[in-house]
Amino acid sequence: MPAAMRGVRSGALRCVRVMQERTDTAQPASNNGTPGAVDTGAYRAAWTTAMLPNGASVLNKRPYSPVIEGGRRIGMPVGKQGIINIADWAHRKLHIPVEQARSVAYAIAQEIKRRGLRARKVMSGGLGRMIEVVKIEIGSELGKELLRR
């Protein structure tokens, strides 16, 4: 495998950590939110790489990752599973008793429907750092290749 390709692939592996750090510091989804896109840790842990014939990809396969990255537009319905997820979140994060969490979840869902959710821009916000990491890895691999000759 050519040195530059090894650098791209090792850089992609290092970029998983970059995305996990971006996840920890992502902007809040609302004015009342806190920084970071971490609740249960599943999204943070889902950053991975895919090796491709001509390079590599850094991605997050959680089904809600597009909403974290790009936000949620106003007026979209939340749905039954969304209410359950919000109720679970309210119980975990807001310490709402389980028996009250569902009614709180409906109120939160109505606000999300009315205001939407702000884009967290985890991936797009980390792109510059990822490019730096890949450049360093490519340079390192090319340097090793030159030393071998």
C-alpha positions as CSV (number, residue, x, y, z in Angstrom):
1,M,0.0,0.0,0.0
2,P,1.5,3.4,-0.9
3,A,2.6,5.6,1.9
4,A,0.0,8.4,1.3
5,M,-2.8,5.8,1.5
6,R,-1.4,4.5,4.8
7,G,-1.3,8.0,6.1
8,V,-5.0,8.7,5.1
9,R,-6.1,5.5,6.8
10,S,-4.1,6.0,10.0
11,G,-5.3,9.6,10.0
12,A,-8.9,8.5,9.8
13,L,-8.4,6.2,12.8
14,R,-7.0,9.1,14.8
15,C,-9.9,11.3,13.7
16,V,-12.3,9.1,15.7
17,R,-10.8,10.7,18.8
18,V,-11.2,14.2,17.2
19,M,-14.9,13.5,16.7
20,Q,-15.4,12.2,20.2
21,E,-13.8,15.4,21.5
22,R,-16.1,17.5,19.3
23,T,-19.0,15.5,20.6
24,D,-18.0,16.5,24.1
25,T,-17.9,20.2,23.2
26,A,-20.7,20.6,20.6
27,Q,-22.9,23.6,20.9
28,P,-26.2,23.2,22.7
29,A,-29.3,22.2,20.8
30,S,-31.3,25.0,22.4
31,N,-30.8,28.2,24.3
32,N,-31.4,26.3,27.5
33,G,-29.1,23.4,26.7
34,T,-25.7,22.6,27.8
35,P,-22.6,22.1,25.6
36,G,-21.8,18.6,24.4
37,A,-23.9,16.1,22.5
38,V,-23.5,13.4,25.2
39,D,-26.5,11.8,27.0
40,T,-26.0,8.0,27.3
41,G,-22.7,8.0,25.5
42,A,-23.9,5.9,22.6
43,Y,-23.5,8.6,20.0
44,R,-20.0,9.4,21.3
45,A,-19.0,5.8,21.2
46,A,-20.4,5.2,17.7
47,W,-17.7,7.2,15.9
48,T,-15.9,4.8,13.7
49,T,-14.0,4.5,10.4
50,A,-14.6,2.6,7.2
51,M,-11.7,1.7,5.0
52,L,-12.4,2.4,1.4
53,P,-10.6,1.2,-1.7
54,N,-9.3,4.8,-2.3
55,G,-9.1,6.1,1.3
56,A,-11.1,6.1,4.5
57,S,-14.3,7.6,5.9
58,V,-15.0,8.8,9.5
59,L,-18.7,8.3,10.4
60,N,-21.3,7.9,13.1
61,K,-23.9,5.2,12.4
62,R,-26.4,6.2,15.2
63,P,-29.8,6.7,13.5
64,Y,-30.1,10.2,15.1
65,S,-26.7,11.4,14.1
66,P,-28.1,13.5,11.2
67,V,-30.3,15.4,13.7
68,I,-27.4,16.0,16.0
69,E,-25.3,17.3,13.1
70,G,-27.9,19.3,11.1
71,G,-30.6,20.0,13.7
72,R,-34.4,19.4,13.4
73,R,-36.6,21.7,11.5
74,I,-39.7,23.4,13.0
75,G,-43.0,21.5,12.8
76,M,-41.7,17.9,12.4
77,P,-43.8,15.5,14.4
78,V,-41.9,13.6,17.1
79,G,-43.8,10.3,17.0
80,K,-44.4,7.7,19.7
81,Q,-40.8,6.5,19.9
82,G,-39.6,10.1,20.1
83,I,-41.9,10.6,23.1
84,I,-40.5,7.5,24.8
85,N,-36.9,8.7,24.1
86,I,-37.6,12.2,25.5
87,A,-39.3,10.7,28.6
88,D,-36.2,8.5,29.2
89,W,-34.0,11.5,28.7
90,A,-36.1,13.6,31.1
91,H,-35.9,10.9,33.7
92,R,-32.1,10.6,33.3
93,K,-31.1,14.2,32.9
94,L,-33.8,16.1,34.7
95,H,-34.5,13.5,37.4
96,I,-38.2,13.6,36.7
97,P,-39.9,10.5,38.3
98,V,-40.8,7.8,35.7
99,E,-44.5,8.2,36.3
100,Q,-44.3,12.0,35.4
101,A,-41.7,11.7,32.6
102,R,-44.2,10.9,29.8
103,S,-46.3,14.0,30.4
104,V,-43.1,16.2,30.6
105,A,-42.0,14.5,27.4
106,Y,-45.2,15.6,25.6
107,A,-44.5,19.2,26.7
108,I,-40.9,19.0,25.5
109,A,-41.9,17.5,22.2
110,Q,-44.4,20.4,21.6
111,E,-41.5,22.8,22.2
112,I,-39.3,20.9,19.8
113,K,-42.1,20.9,17.3
114,R,-42.5,24.7,17.8
115,R,-38.8,25.7,17.8
116,G,-36.9,22.8,16.2
117,L,-33.5,21.8,17.4
118,R,-30.3,23.7,16.6
119,A,-27.6,22.0,14.5
120,R,-24.8,20.8,16.7
121,K,-22.3,20.6,13.8
122,V,-20.1,18.0,15.4
123,M,-18.7,16.7,12.1
124,S,-18.5,19.9,10.2
125,G,-17.1,21.7,13.2
126,G,-14.3,19.1,13.5
127,L,-13.4,19.0,9.8
128,G,-10.5,21.4,10.0
129,R,-8.9,19.5,12.8
130,M,-9.5,16.2,11.0
131,I,-7.7,17.6,7.9
132,E,-4.7,18.6,10.1
133,V,-4.5,15.1,11.6
134,V,-4.6,13.4,8.2
135,K,-2.0,15.7,6.8
136,I,0.3,14.9,9.8
137,E,-0.2,11.2,9.3
138,I,0.4,11.4,5.5
139,G,3.6,13.4,6.2
140,S,4.7,10.8,8.8
141,E,4.2,7.9,6.4
142,L,5.9,9.6,3.5
143,G,8.9,10.4,5.8
144,K,9.1,6.7,6.8
145,E,9.0,5.7,3.2
146,L,11.9,8.1,2.3
147,L,14.0,6.7,5.2
148,R,13.5,3.2,3.9
149,R,15.0,4.0,0.5
